[in-house]
Amino acid sequence: MATKILSIVMAGGKGTRLMPLTANRSKPAVPFGGKHRIVDFVLSNLVNSGLQSIYVLTQFKAQSLLQHLRDAWHFGDIIREQFIIPVPAQMRKGERWYKGTADATYQNLHLLDLSKPDLVLVFGADHVYKMDVRQMIEFHQGNWAKGTVAALPIPIEEAKHYGTMEIDESWRIVKFFEKVGRPPEIPGRPGWTLASMGNYVFDRQALVDALCRDALDAESAHDFGRNILPRIVDEHPIFAYDFTTNSVPGEAPENIGYWRDVGTIESYYAAHMDLRSDRPSLNLYNRAWPIRTADINEGPAKTVLSGDRKRGRMIDSTICDGSIVAGGEVIDSVLGRRVFVAGDAEVRDSILLDNVRVGPGAKLKRVVVDKNAQIPAGAKIGFDREADRREHTVSETGIVVVKGHASPIAIGAL
């Protein structure tokens, strides 16, 4: 008989380190790459892998995410096993928000009772990557594992930023560590350790037993990485799956193992700058493994002459549908949909989300502009850090983030 699989996507994160981009939306709903949302990557990986029974657990500031799921991820009603359903926090286990990733799953155990899957996938919605999940499932079943953790080899110097694990020669997990400086190395690979990607495969009963026991522990943080997995490795065979062995159809060999935690302004910015390359590590043009998103009807992007006959230019940049560079210049940047760049304006090394309007003569350098923002004519942002701090948010490395607005501003308002 075919294995029945249920996927649970954790999409309730606050994303406090991405402020102000998460001021009015959860982290999975943050736009990425011009036209996508961060949540599109995990959902695309699951659907492309043939896994189409998916619950998306939401919590904080979920309205933007819910609207996106409605617009981009609605299956037909013909086959009951094909669904992507958002599940808000329902407080079935008490009048409280989710306390952690494990608690979020525990509070929704009724979903497992309804579908009775053989395997339960618990995946995060906070990362940008491509993965054929079927290969991880095959690894899990081939090792007769009760749980499997997607793991990324990293230099041991970076271990303090991640949950890491100790494995034996067969890649069975021996112990977990939470953001320590010197975790054990990968056997036979000195200087490297394994970081958890926050993606798990569990046999259903092993998961249910572990969650129910954890719920009774008043001292627990109710988190998979900190509580569930450190306990279960002593009782069941739990394995690490090497993400760098995962081969996605249509991807170049050099792109295997690309994974980014875009949880800070710096990492979010750096991942976007990757996209400008003629051979980006994250290939958004692979038709064999598309990253799906909402299909919004817009005209094609274009560069045109400004009113004073100056020609719009775009150099080494990504520009999405409906955007117009009208006499301005866009260099080494990523523009979302319906962006308008007026004459004599210059956008360099920047990220502009949907519906941004850049006025005549404005200059932007290393700036992230949130949706619906208006940059006034002649403004200069990204050139004077102290002046920028008075008006905007500035990251540790000097990236300026300009807050957006609730609704678009008409082009005529420039």
N, C-alpha and C positions, 0 to 999 in steps of 0.2 A: 504494500500500500504506500501511496505517496505520503511524504512527511507533511503534516499540516503546520504552517508557520504563521505566527502573529507578530507583527512589528509594533513596538511602542516607541514613539519619538518624543524625547524630552525637549519641549520648546517653551518652557516657562521662565527662562533665565532673565534676570534684571539687566545684566550687562553694564554694571556701574562704571567699569573702566572705559567704556565707550561713550560716556557722556560728552557732549550733549546730544549725540546721535540717538541715545536711548532715553531721552527725556520724555518722549511721548509714545515710545514703542518698545517692545521687548527685543532682546538681542537677535533672536532668529529672524525678526522682521526687518532688520536693518538692510537697506539696499546694498548690493554688491555688484561690481562689474558693469555698471551702466543700467542694466535692465532686470537683474535678478534680485532675489532676497537671499540671505544666508541660508534659510531653511530649504531653499530649492535644491541645495546640493545633496543633503541626506535623502530627501524625497526622491530626487532623480536617481540616486544610486540604488535605492530600494526598488523603484518601479522598473528601472532598466535591468535589474537583476531578476525580474519576474515575481517580485514580492509585492502583492497588491492588497494585502489586508493590513491596514495601517491606522493606528490611533495616534493622534498628535495631542499630547498633554500640554495645555496652556495654563497660564496663571497671571503674571504681572503684565499690565498694559497690553492686553491681548487684542484690542480692536483692530489695529493695523494688520496683525497677523491673521486674524479671522477673515478679514476682507480679502487678503491675498489668497488664502486657502480657497475661499469661495470662487475667486476669479480664475485661479490657475490650476486647481487640483480637484476638480469635480469629475468623478467617474459617472458613467451611465448607470441605470438601475437594472440592467439585464442580468448580471451575474452577482449574486449576493456576496460572494467572497472577494469582490473587487471594491474596495472603499478606502478613502482617506477621510477620516472623521475627526474633527477637533473635539477634544474633551476638556471643558473648563473644570477648574477645581470645584468639586461638588460637595466636599466636606462630608463624605459618607462615613468616615471614621471619627467624626467629632467636628466641632465648630472651629476649625483652624486651617490655615494655609499649609501647603506642603512644606515640611521641614527639611527635606533633602530629596535626592533622586530616588533613593530606596523608598522613602515614605510616599512619594508621588505614585510609584508603582503599587505599593501596598494599598493605598486608598482607592485604587482602581482594579483590585483583584477580581471584581465582578465581571470585568471584560474578559478575563481568562476563563471564568466559569461559563460565560456565554458561548465562546468559540471553541473551548477545549483543544488548544493547539498542542502539538508534540513539542515544538520548540518556540521559545519566546525571544525575540530580538529586542534589546533595549539600546537605542542609539541616541546620541546627542544631536542637537540641531545648531551647534555653535561654530562649526568648522567648515572650511572650504577644501574640498578634495574630491577625488573620484575613486570609486571602489566597486568591484564586482563582488557583491556580498555572497553570492553562491559559492565562491571559492573558500570563504571563511566558514560557511556552513559545512562544506565537504570536509574541511580540516577538522572541524568539531566532531563530526560523525565518525570520521576515520580514526580518531583517537579515543572513541568511546568516552568522550568528555561529558561532564555534567555542566560545565561552563567554559566559555572561551572568551578571551579578552583580546581585542585588536590592539596590537602593540607596534610602536615605531622605534627602531634603533636610533639613539641620539648620542652625541658626545657626552661623556660623563660630566663635563663641566656645565652642561645645561640642565642637569637633573633636578636642581633645586626649584625649578619652575613647574615640575610635573610630578604626578604620581608615578612611581616606578616599581619594578618587580624583580625578584630573583627567580631564575629558572634553572632546571637541571638540563642534562644533555638532550633530553627528549622534548624540551620546551614546556614541560609541566611546571606550573608555577609553584614555588616553594614558599615565597613570602612577598608581601606588599610593603611599600614604603611611601609615605606621604611627604613629598617635597623635601627630601634630604639631600645633603651635599655630595655624599659619596656612597651611593647604593652599589650593590654587587654588579660586576661586569657580566656581559653576555659570554657564556662559555666559548672559548676559542676566539674571542674578539676583544682583545684588551683595549681599554679606553672607551668602550661603548657600553651603554645600558639600555634597558627597554622602558619606554614611556607608554603609559596607558592612553589610548585615544578616546576613552569614554564610550566605546561601542562594545556590546556584549551579546553573546549567544548563550542561552540557558535551556536545559531541559526543564519543562514546566514544573514538575513536582519539586525538583531541587530548588528552584527559584521561590515557589510558594512557601516551602518550609523555611527557607532562610529569611524571607520577608516577615513571616508571622512571628518568628522568634525575635527578630530585630525589633519589631514593633513593641515588644514587651520590655525592652531594655531602656530604662529611663535615662541612662548615661550615653546612649548612642546618638550620633549626629544623623543617623538614618540616611547614610550616604553609601553608594555602592563601593567606591574606591576606599573609603576610610573604615567602613564597618562590615558590609556584606562579604566582600571578597576576602579580606584578611581572615575572616572566620571560616569561610567555606573551604578554603584551600587545604585545611587540615582534615576535612571530612570527605571530600570528593575530588576526583581528578579534574582539575581546572588548568587549562592550557593557555599559552600565549600564542597568538597568530601573528606571524611576521608580515606586516602590511607591505613591506618592500618586495614581497613575492607576489603581490596581487597584480595581475595583468588585465588591463581594461581593453576591450576591443577598440581598435582604431587608434590607440595611443602609442606614441613613439616610446621606445625603450628608456630614453633619458627622462621621461616624465613619470616613470613608475616611482611611487613613494612620495609624490607631492601631497603635502598636508599642511594646512596653516590654521593655527588658532588665532582668529582675528579678533581677539578679545580686548585689545588696546588700540588706541589711535595710531600708535607707531606700527603695529602689526597689520592693522587694517589698511593703512596707507601703503606699506611695503608690498602687500599682496596685490593692490591695485597697480602699483608701478611695475610689477611683474608682467602685467597684461600688455604693456606697451611694446614688448619685445617682438621682433619678427618671428621668433620661435619661443613663445611663452611657455613656461613650465606648466601653467594651467591652460589647457587648450579648450577654449569655448566654441571652437569651430568643428569639433569632432561629431560628425553626423551619426556615427555608430554608437555613441554614448552621449546623447544630448543632455544638456542641463536645461530642464524645462522650466517655464515660468508663464506668467499671464501674457496672453496674446492681445495686446492693446493696439487697436487700429490707428496707426499714425502714418503720415507721409514719410518718404525717405529723408534721411539727413542730407544736408547740402551746405555748401559754401557759396556765398553770393556777394555781389558788389554792395557797398554801403551807399547811402544817399549821395555822398560826395565822391562816388566812383572808386573808392578804395576796395581792393579785392580781399575777400576773406580767405584765410589760409589755415590749414590743419597739417601739422607735422608730427609723425610718430605718436599718434593719439588714437583713442577709441571714441567714437561718437555714435550715439544711438538714435533710433527713429524719432522723427519729428524735430530734431535739433537743427538750428540754423546759425551758421557763423557768417554774420553780415558785415564784412569789412574788418572784423577783428582777426586776431591770430591765436591759435590754440596749439601749444607745443608740449609734447610729453605729458599728456593729460588724458583723463577719462571723463567723458560727458555722458550723462544719462539721457532720458527722453525729454523732448520738448524744452531743451535748453536754448537760450538765445544769447548770442555774444555780439554786441553792437560794434560799430566802427571805431577803430583805433584802440579797442580794448585788447589786452594781452592776458591770456591764461596760460601759465607755465607750471609744470610739475604739480598739477592740482587735480582734485576730484570734485566734480559738480554733479549733484544728484538731480532728480527730475524737476522740471519746471523752474530752474534757476534762470534769472535774468541778469546779465552783466551789462551795465550801462556804458555809454561811449567814453572811451579814454580810461576806463578802469584797468588796474593792474593787479593780478593775483599771482603769487608765487608760493608753492608748498601750502596750499589751502584746501581744506575740505569744506564744501558748502552744502548744507542740508537742503532738503526739498523745499521748493517754493520761496527761496530767499531772493531778495533783490539787492544787487550790488550797485550802489549809486554811481552816477557818472563821475569820473575822475578819481574814484576811491583807490587807495593803494593799501593792499593787505598782504602781509608776509614779508615786509621790508623793514619794519621797526617793531621789535618784539615788545617793547614797553607800551607803545601806542596800541598794538594789537591786543595786549592783555586788558586794557581799559575797556575795550568794546567786545572782545570775543574770548573764547577758550583757547589757550595755547598749551600744547603738550610739552613734555620734558625736552624734546629735541627741536622744538620750535615750530611744529606743525600747527597751523591756525585752523580752528573749527568755527564756522559761521553758522549760527542757529537758523533754522528754517521757519516757515509759517504754516498755519493750519490749512490754508488754501492757496491756490496759485494766484500770482499777480499778473495782470494783463500786460502784454507787451507795450501797450500805449502808455503804461505808467512809468516807463523809463525816462 
